Amino acid sequence: MFALFTALLPATSHAHGASVVPHRVAAIEVRGELPPPKAGVASIKFGEFFRMPIGPQGLEPSEKLLALNGKPVRLLGYMVRDETQGAGHFLFSPLPVSLGDEDESLSDDLPPTAVTVHLQGAGKQIVPWVDGLIQLTGTLEVGALDEGDGRVSSVRLMLDPQLSRRILRAKPIVRAAAH
């Protein structure tokens, strides 16, 4: 089913007139069965971020999320396709999401579990959009932080320099045109 869904996606997304070209980073792609995380790295799923069931206080961070604050974690998800992508960071979601700022502004379709991922050494470089299910490993940070782009993040993943470089050097996917 996922393969059918991704086959229907265009090679280039045109949200609100902008063009977003998909890129590839083989080292983070998820294909087949996932091996266990490296020693010292915990795995957390987006579904484990909040206490369940949701109570009268609304969404509350889970004990697991709070316990992993400041520790290395692995997270699987999708890079958010964002036509107004900021420099040095991107949004990461449990499902494929496309954002366009023209008419949505901050009233977008991001799930509450969306994570802001920061790349080390990116400077003002815009992070290329990587298509498909990916795995990221980095240091988890929990707590409200003004990202400086109009968003306040609750959960962040700080990637190490090596993984940051790999993502920043991602190669565009070249697909043959359909006739």
C-alpha positions as CSV (number, residue, x, y, z in Angstrom):
1,M,0.0,0.0,0.0
2,F,2.8,2.4,0.9
3,A,4.6,1.7,-2.4
4,L,1.3,2.5,-4.3
5,F,1.0,5.8,-2.3
6,T,4.6,6.8,-3.0
7,A,4.3,5.8,-6.7
8,L,1.5,8.3,-7.0
9,L,3.5,11.2,-5.7
10,P,5.0,13.5,-8.3
11,A,8.8,13.6,-8.7
12,T,8.6,17.3,-8.0
13,S,6.0,18.8,-5.7
14,H,4.3,22.0,-6.7
15,A,2.6,23.3,-3.6
16,H,1.4,26.9,-4.1
17,G,3.6,27.4,-7.1
18,A,6.8,26.4,-5.3
19,S,8.9,23.4,-6.5
20,V,10.4,21.0,-4.1
21,V,12.8,18.4,-5.5
22,P,13.2,15.1,-3.6
23,H,16.7,14.0,-2.6
24,R,18.2,10.7,-1.5
25,V,20.4,9.8,1.4
26,A,20.9,6.0,1.3
27,A,22.4,5.9,4.8
28,I,19.1,7.0,6.4
29,E,16.6,5.2,4.1
30,V,14.4,2.5,5.6
31,R,14.1,-0.5,3.4
32,G,13.0,-3.8,4.7
33,E,13.5,-4.9,8.3
34,L,15.2,-2.4,10.6
35,P,18.1,-3.5,12.6
36,P,18.2,-2.7,16.3
37,P,19.7,0.7,17.2
38,K,23.4,1.0,17.9
39,A,24.6,0.4,21.5
40,G,23.7,3.3,23.8
41,V,20.9,4.5,21.5
42,A,17.3,4.2,22.5
43,S,14.4,3.8,20.1
44,I,11.3,5.8,20.5
45,K,8.2,6.0,18.4
46,F,6.0,9.0,17.7
47,G,3.1,7.2,19.4
48,E,5.1,7.1,22.6
49,F,5.5,10.8,23.0
50,F,2.3,11.5,24.9
51,R,0.4,9.9,27.8
52,M,-2.5,7.9,26.8
53,P,-5.4,8.3,27.0
54,I,-5.4,12.0,26.6
55,G,-6.8,13.5,29.8
56,P,-8.4,16.8,30.9
57,Q,-5.0,18.6,30.8
58,G,-4.7,17.8,27.1
59,L,-1.5,16.3,25.6
60,E,1.1,15.6,28.3
61,P,4.6,14.2,27.6
62,S,5.0,10.5,28.4
63,E,7.4,9.3,31.0
64,K,9.5,7.7,28.3
65,L,9.8,10.9,26.3
66,L,10.9,12.8,29.4
67,A,13.3,10.1,30.5
68,L,15.1,10.2,27.1
69,N,15.6,14.0,27.2
70,G,19.3,14.7,26.6
71,K,20.0,11.1,25.4
72,P,20.7,9.6,22.0
73,V,17.6,8.2,20.3
74,R,16.6,6.7,17.0
75,L,13.3,7.9,15.4
76,L,11.6,6.8,12.2
77,G,9.4,9.1,10.1
78,Y,9.2,11.5,7.2
79,M,10.8,14.8,6.5
80,V,8.1,17.3,6.1
81,R,7.9,18.8,2.6
82,D,8.0,22.5,3.4
83,E,8.1,25.2,0.7
84,T,9.3,27.7,3.3
85,Q,12.0,25.5,4.8
86,G,14.2,27.3,7.3
87,A,18.0,27.1,7.3
88,G,19.7,24.4,9.3
89,H,16.6,22.5,10.5
90,F,13.6,20.7,9.2
91,L,10.3,19.2,10.5
92,F,10.0,15.5,11.0
93,S,6.6,13.7,11.2
94,P,5.2,10.2,11.7
95,L,3.4,10.5,8.3
96,P,4.1,12.3,5.0
97,V,3.0,15.9,5.3
98,S,3.3,18.9,2.9
99,L,3.2,22.5,4.1
100,G,2.6,25.6,2.2
101,D,2.8,29.0,4.0
102,E,0.7,31.1,1.6
103,D,-2.7,30.2,2.9
104,E,-1.9,27.9,5.9
105,S,0.5,30.0,7.9
106,L,0.8,28.3,11.3
107,S,-2.6,26.6,10.9
108,D,-1.1,23.6,9.1
109,D,-1.6,19.9,9.1
110,L,1.3,19.0,11.3
111,P,0.6,16.3,13.9
112,P,1.3,17.3,17.5
113,T,4.2,14.8,17.6
114,A,6.1,16.6,14.9
115,V,9.8,17.1,15.8
116,T,12.1,19.9,14.8
117,V,15.4,18.4,13.6
118,H,18.6,20.5,13.8
119,L,21.6,19.8,11.7
120,Q,25.1,20.8,13.0
121,G,27.3,22.9,10.8
122,A,24.5,23.8,8.4
123,G,24.8,27.5,8.9
124,K,22.3,29.2,6.5
125,Q,22.1,26.2,4.2
126,I,18.6,25.1,3.4
127,V,18.1,21.4,4.1
128,P,17.2,19.4,1.0
129,W,14.0,17.5,1.3
130,V,14.5,13.7,1.5
131,D,11.6,11.7,0.2
132,G,10.3,8.5,1.9
133,L,10.6,6.8,5.3
134,I,13.9,7.6,7.0
135,Q,15.6,6.9,10.3
136,L,17.4,9.6,12.2
137,T,19.6,9.3,15.3
138,G,20.5,12.2,17.5
139,T,20.2,13.7,20.9
140,L,16.6,14.3,22.0
141,E,15.6,17.6,23.6
142,V,12.2,18.1,25.3
143,G,10.7,21.5,26.3
144,A,9.4,24.6,24.6
145,L,11.8,26.5,22.4
146,D,11.2,29.4,20.1
147,E,12.7,28.3,16.8
148,G,12.9,31.9,15.5
149,D,10.7,31.1,12.4
150,G,7.3,31.6,14.1
151,R,7.2,28.1,15.5
152,V,7.7,26.9,19.0
153,S,9.0,23.4,19.2
154,S,8.3,21.0,22.0
155,V,10.6,18.2,20.9
156,R,13.8,18.5,19.0
157,L,16.4,16.0,17.6
158,M,20.0,17.3,17.4
159,L,21.8,15.4,14.7
160,D,25.5,14.7,15.0
161,P,27.9,16.4,12.5
162,Q,28.5,13.3,10.4
163,L,24.8,12.6,9.8
164,S,24.2,16.4,9.3
165,R,26.8,16.4,6.5
166,R,25.3,13.4,4.8
167,I,21.9,15.0,4.7
168,L,23.2,18.4,3.5
169,R,25.1,16.6,0.7
170,A,21.9,14.7,-0.5
171,K,21.7,14.1,-4.2
172,P,18.5,15.0,-6.1
173,I,16.5,12.1,-7.3
174,V,16.4,12.0,-11.1
175,R,13.3,10.2,-12.5
176,A,12.6,9.5,-16.1
177,A,9.8,11.5,-17.6
178,A,6.6,9.5,-18.4
179,H,5.6,9.6,-22.0
